[in-house]
Amino acid sequence: MKTVLRYLLAAAAFTAAVCSAACSGSDDDPGVPAGTLHISADRTAITAGGPEAVTFRVMYGSSDVSRSERMHLVQEFSGQATELDGGINTFAAPAPGSYTFKARYRDGEKVVESENSVVVTVSAGSGSGNYYRKLLFMQFTSVGCVNCPAMSTSLKTVQEERPGRIAAASFHLQYDPNYPDPMWIKANDMYGQKFDVTGLPTGFLDLRPDVRMSSDKAAIDKAIAAALTENSADCGVALATAYDAGSREVKVEVKVTSDAAETYRYLILLVEDGISYFQLGADEATHTHNNVVRAVLSSNVYGERLNQGNALQPGVEVKASRSTTLGASWNPANMRIIAAALASQDGGVTFTCRNANECALGGNANYQYNE
């Protein structure tokens, strides 16, 4: 919210400085025909998080209606169109990208759309990426996989070297019929098929099928470093959970706030640590299994629609709730909730993790920010 407030203050300051020239409402513009709505801007390139703001001038014939409550800017970003409140004629961008603006004016019962549009290009700046980026690591494993302990070891080392940076989830598959895996759940097969897992161990980062890893620690390190360099977090994830020991019911509330007008989905995983069971290829007779996915609380491999499928407005928190009941053998003291916010870059065909967070069962996790 601090980021959004800074944008609003910057926009207000800039508007005050230029309003006498662009927003007086008294200038005539004979170039706009009567009954026609025309939009223009004092600039079309700004920096995300910077001090600049765009001021739009909207003419309805010879009348300047830029600050009229009956005038609404229509902002289009990432395929989503949003009508702003009446009388708002400034824009300070929270996230980089290309924004298209049109104007809409209500003249009595008649609604007039602007004859043209204005494209504003926003470059990346120091104000974007303020959320702490936490990655989602998906490990596909099985008790019948002789090489899987090597990936578990590499992943544990990477987590120790980057504390708090990686939320790990281990999806157990029925890999070898001679070694049935009691930690398998049906949902794991859905993920395995979606990501074309044909051999173990296999790991993926942020639900990206193109970031496929083996147990090699150097390769995992390289993939993580690339993800942190290429993709800053434009959204934050917070969690509130509750656990009733009597009924063994778990309630989870996921909260997402975004710096961008983006459409998101949410994914919730219930994982358990410290499970003692046999593991082929392990040195000890009884192996300790961590990050075991016990349940997927959101439907669909790409989670569920957040905000009813509508784009989030920058700085406005959106919540979603899910619940489940723990299995009889699950240990609530060793369980965690992982939540991830997913977005698409290919028109909704696939979704990747933009940010994640986690907390102990019954605990909470606040938004995390870069220092």
N, C-alpha and C positions, 0 to 999 in steps of 0.2 A: 504493500500500500504506500510505503514511502516513495517508491519509484513513481507510481501513478501521480501522487501528490506533487512531486517535483515537476512532472510533465504539465500538470494543470496550472501550477504557478507560473511556469515559463510561458505557457500559452497566454495566460491572463496578462502578464507583464508586456508581452509583445503586442497583444491586442490593444492595450491602453496606449501604447506608443504610436500605433498606426491608425487607430480608429478614426481620428479626426480627418484623415485623408481618404480612408477607404470605406468607412462605415457610417457616414453622416446621414445618409438617407435623403439628402437634399440635392445631390448632383443629378443632373439629367444626362442621359446617354442616348442621343438621337440615333446611334447605330443599332439599337435593339428595337425591332418592330413591336408595335402594340400587341399585347396578348402573348408575346414570346418570352420565355424564361431563358436567361443566359448566365452561365457561371464562368468566372475567371479567378485567378489566384495571383498573389504578389510574388510567389516563388513556387517552383515545382521540384526542388531537391533540398532535402534536409538530412540531418543526422539523427539516428535513434538515440534518445536520451540527451540530446544536445539542447542548447538554449533557443534554437530557432523554432518558430511555429509558422505554419501557413495560414494566411488570412484570405478567405474567399470573399469575392464580391459577387452578389447575385442580383441581376437586374431583371425586373418584370416590366418590359417595355421601357419607359423612361424613368421608372421608379426603382430606387435602390431598396430592396427588401432583405438585405443581408442579415439584419438583426431582427427581422419580424418573427414573431412567434408562429406565424403561419408558414414560414420557410423552414424546410428540413433538408439538411445535407444527407445524401445517401452514399455511404462508404462501402466499397466492394474490395474485399481482401481475401485471398486464398479461396476464391469461389463463393464466398458468403457475402451477401448484401445486408447492411445494417442501416436503418434510418435513425439518425441522431435526433436529439431533442430540438424542439423549435427554437430558432434564434441563435443557435450555435454556428459560428462561421469561422472557427479556428481549428487547427489540427496540429498537435504535437505528438509525433510517432513514438510509441513504446517499443516497436520492434522493426527491424529492417525488412524491406520488401517493396513491392509496387502496389500502391493504393489508387483506386479510381474513384472519383467523386462526381456525382451529379447532384442536381438540386430539384426539390419538389416544393411546389407552392400551392396552398389552398386558397382559391379565390371564390369565396362563398361555397357553393356546392361543387364547384369545379376544381379538379386537381390537375395542375399543370406540371409537366416534367420539362426539365431543361433540354434545350435543343442540342446541347453539347456536353462533354465531360472533360474533366481535368485529371491527368495522371500525375501523382506525386511519387517520386522515387526516394526511398529512405535507405541510406547507407548505414552499415553497422557502426555503432559508437560505444562509448564507455557505459551508456545507460542500459544496454542490452546484456543479457546473460548474468543478471544479478543473482539468480537462483543457483544454489549449489547443485551440481550435476551428479546424480547417483545413477550408476549403470545397473542394468538387470542382466545377470549372467545365468543362462539356462544350460544346465549340465544334464546330458542324457547318459544314464548309467544302468547297471544291473548287477545283482549279486553273482550272476553267472558270467561276468566279463572279467577276464584275467588282467587286462590292462587298465581297467577303470580306477583302481586306487592311485595310479600315477597322476591322473587328472585331478583327483580330489586333493592330492598333496600339492600340486602346482597351484590350484585355486586357493587353498588355504594360505600358501606363502604369499601370493599376490594380495590377498585380503589383508594380511599382516603388514605388508609393505605400503598399502594404500588404505589405512583404516577409515571406515565409514564411506568408502567410495563405491563399493560393490555389494549389491543385494543378490545373493546366490540362491538358486532354486534347483534342486536335483529331481529330475523326472525319471523314475525307475520303470524300466521296460522288462517284459518277459523275453529275454534274449536267448537263453539256452534252456530247452525243455528239461534238461537234467538238473537244472538249478532254478526252480520256480521262485519268483521274487515276491515276498509277502508285502512289499512296499509299493507294488504296482497298483495303480488305479486306472479306471477306464479313460479318464481325461488325458492321461499321459500318451496313450496311443494316438489320440487326436492330434496332439502336438508333434509326436514323432512322425506321423504321416504328412502333416502340413510342411514340416521342415525336411522331409525326405531323409530321415535318419535310417541309414542302412547298415551302419557299423558303429561300434562303441569302442572307446568313449568318444562323444562328440559334444562340442559346446557351441553356443550361439550368444551373441551380444545384442541386447536391446531388441530381440525378436527380429533380427535382420538375418535372413537366410544366406546372404552373401558374406556374412562375417562368421564363417565356420572354422572351428578350432579343434585341434587335437590336444593331447596332454602336455605338449611342449610349452614350458613356462615362458620362454622367450617370445613365442608366437602369441600367447595370451597377453603378455605385457605390451607387445606391439599393437595389437588390436585395441586394447584399452586406451593407450596413448593416442592413437588415431581418433578414437571416438571422442575423447575429451578435447582434442584440438579442433576437430571438424564441426562439432555440434555443441554449442553452448545451450544452456537450459533456458527456454523461453516460458517455462511454466514451473510451478512449485506444487508439491504434493504433501499433504498433511494427513494424519490418521488419528482417529479416536476409537478405541475398542473397549468392549466390556465382556466379562466372562462370569457366568452364573455356575458355581461349582455344583449346585444341587441338580439343575437340569442339564448341565454341561453345554449350555447354549452360548454361542459366541455371536456378538453383534459388532459390526464394523461400519464405521462411517469414514468415507474417503472425501477429502476436500482438495479441490484443485483451483488454483488461481493462475491466470496467464497474463503475460505481457503482450500477447498477440491475439487478434480476433480470429481464433482458430477453433476448428471442430475437434473434439477429443473423445476418446473412449477410455474406459478404466478397466484395469485388470487387478484382481485380488487373489493372492495365493496364501494358503495356510501351510506353513512348513514346520517340521519338527527336527530338533537336533538330538544328539546323544542316543540314538537307537542302536542297541547292541544286537548284531546278527552276523552270521557267516558272510564272508566275501571272498570269492575266488581271486587268487593273486595277492591277497593280503598276507602279511607276515604272521599276524596273530590269528588264533583260532576263532576268536570273537571280535569282529570288526565294529568300530563305532561309525555309524552313518549319520551325517549331518545334512542340513538343508533339504530334507526329504519332503517333497510335496505331498501333503496329506489330502488336500482338497483345493479345488479351483472354485472360488465363490462367485465368479462372474461367468456368465455363459459365453459361448463362442470363443474360438481360439484367439481372436483379437478383442476379447473383452466385450463390454456393453457400452452403448451410447451414453455419453454424459450430456447433461443439460438437454435431454430429449433430442439429441442430434443437432442442436443449434450451436452456432459458434459462441464461445465465451467472449464476454466483453472484457477488455483489458482492466485488470485490477479488481474484477468482480468475482468473488468466491462462489463456486458451485459445489454442491454436496451430493453424495450418493450413498445409500446404505444397503448392506447385505447381512444375512445371518446364516448360521449353520449349527449343527450339533456335533460335538466331538465324538469320535469312535471310542468304544469302550477301552481299547488298549493304548490310546494316545495319552501322552503325558503333558498336561497343560503347562506345567512348569518349564518345559523345554520347547515351547511353541512360539512362533513368531508370525506376524502378519506382514506380507509384502504387498504394497500397492504401487501400481504404475499408471502413468498417464500416457496414452498412445495417440498418435496422430498419423495422418496419411500424406504421402508426397506423390501419390499416383492416382488421385481421384477416388480414393476409397477402396481400391483393390486390395492393398495390403496396409498394415499399420505397424509402426515401430515405436519403441519406447522413447519418449522425450525426457522423462524424468521418473524417478522412483523414490520410495521411502519405505521404512520398515520400523516395527516396534515389537516388543514382547507382548504376548497375549494378555489382554487386560490393561495394557498401557496405552500411551499416546505418543505421537511424534509430531512436532511442530514443523512449520516450513523451515527449510535450511537455506541460508544465504551465503554468498561468498564474502570473505572478510575484506 
